[in-house]
């Protein structure tokens, strides 16, 4: 039948005890994972929150301005790409050339403004 010292009640108690311990460890692990995620997000956001405009102007790669300045023309390009009838390579070449021409014109305007 059953071995001496191995009762069904004893086995059930042991399984319930192990399940309870596993639940406690799962909760602890979940809480620690949440703390790690929160701390990581906070650590990554902190420099962006605390940087001043003067520091951003000095840092390479930082653009300080209104969101409209950054997204200006993005939707126009998407509309052009949908209606373009040539190949993708031709579209890319023409787009890059037109942006280069626009950038050169803006640089010339800026230079003329600084000279005045």
Buried (B, 14 or more C-beta within 10 A) or exposed (E): EEEEEEEEEEEEEEEEEEEEEEEEEEEEEEEEEEEEEEEEEEEEEEEEEEEEEEEBEEEEEEEEEEEEEEEEEEEEEEEBEEEEEEEEEEBEEEBEEEEEEEEEEEEEEEEEEEEE
